[in-house]
């Protein structure tokens, strides 16, 4: 089954992006991508259980959450930086919270 997605249209209607696996380390791809998105006007919501449980639960100045279900506001899109085996339950969570 193939699903056609108009990526430019999707990005034009997206304002808030949850970044699952977002790292506080600037050299990591997840951090760089989140920083790029933030610099281009998107609100990013870091999702990282280790950082969320730390004394300073923030990445790039945004509150970090342990899982998608913990985010108290709507999320338009979910960007996943996790191993392939971890993706299916995260995708189910993304659907459950109403992300596109």
Buried (B, 14 or more C-beta within 10 A) or exposed (E): EEEEEEEEEEBEEBEBBBBBBBBBEEEBEBBEBBBEBBEEEBBBBBBBEEBBEEEEBEBBEBBBBBBBEBBEEEBBBBBBBEEEEEEEEBBEBBEEBEBE
